[in-house]
Amino acid sequence: MLQVVAVNEAGAGGSICRIRADLNENGKTQCTIIGCNECPEQTRKTELIRYPKTTVGEGAECVNVAAACVENAVPLSSSLEVTCCSGVWRVNEELRCKCIDNYKA
C-alpha cells in the first residue's frame, strides 16, 4: 500500500501541478503529478516517454524529478498530439512519464 509522504506544487509551462510523493512496498519513493490546472476537453491517447537522465530520490529531490518530468513532457506531448485531461504524469521506477487517460486525483 502506498503511503503519501508529501504533496507539493510546481509550475510547468504556465500550468500549476500538484506533486505527490509516495512510499511503495519496497520503501522507495514514487512521484506522481496530480491536478494540473490546464486541461484539454478530451484525451486522445496515452503515450509513454523515457527520460534516461532522470533519477528518483527522496523528499525535495523527488519533487524535482517530478517537476522535470512535466516540464519536458508537456511540449513533447504537444508535438506527439498527446493530450491529458484530468490526468497524471507518473514517474515510475523505470524513469518514465506516463499520461493516464481520465485519471481523477
Buried (B, 14 or more C-beta within 10 A) or exposed (E): EEEEBBEBEBEBBEBEBBBBBBBEEEEEBBBBBBBBEEBEEEBEEEBEBEBEEBEBBEEEEBBBBBBBBBBBBBEBBEEEEBBBBBBBBBBBEEBBBBBBBEBEE
